[in-house]
Amino acid sequence: MTNPLWLHPEEIPHVDVLGDDECWALLEAEAIGRLAVRTGDGVDIFPVNFQVTDRTIFLRSAPGSKLRDITRSSQVAFEIDAHHRKSYWSVVLHGTAERMAFDADIEASAVLELETLTSSAKSNYIRITPTAISGRRFSTRGT
């Protein structure tokens, strides 16, 4: 990696590839993520609150474009990121999204415990079954 002129040597980021277990631990510790869906015009990204149960992502949705887009194309991407002091990380999950239709599945997922962040009624429950997960941590050597 070349050093851009504006970075001091101690600020050059070090990149670590995260393993699956660490990616899932980070997902389980977060509450807000971004869901990327295919639309008729390309791709759209929605901030969502979510729940992880048995290495599967669950979320609630009101009727609208996000739900329609998932129905048309179930292949999605899901991303979270955060930072702590001089360490930044990102986890990206690719998977298949589907609207859950059976009460027993909805209850078993724990998605009913997920509190919505908006006032809209969110009575649609979405399961994202992962097909791939990856993560990176970026940190600088400086204190």
Helices and strands as residue ranges (DSSP letters): G 9-11, E 14-18, H 20-29, E 32-39, E 42-49, E 51-53, E 56-61, H 65-72, E 75-84, E 87-99, H 103-109, G 111-113, E 124-139
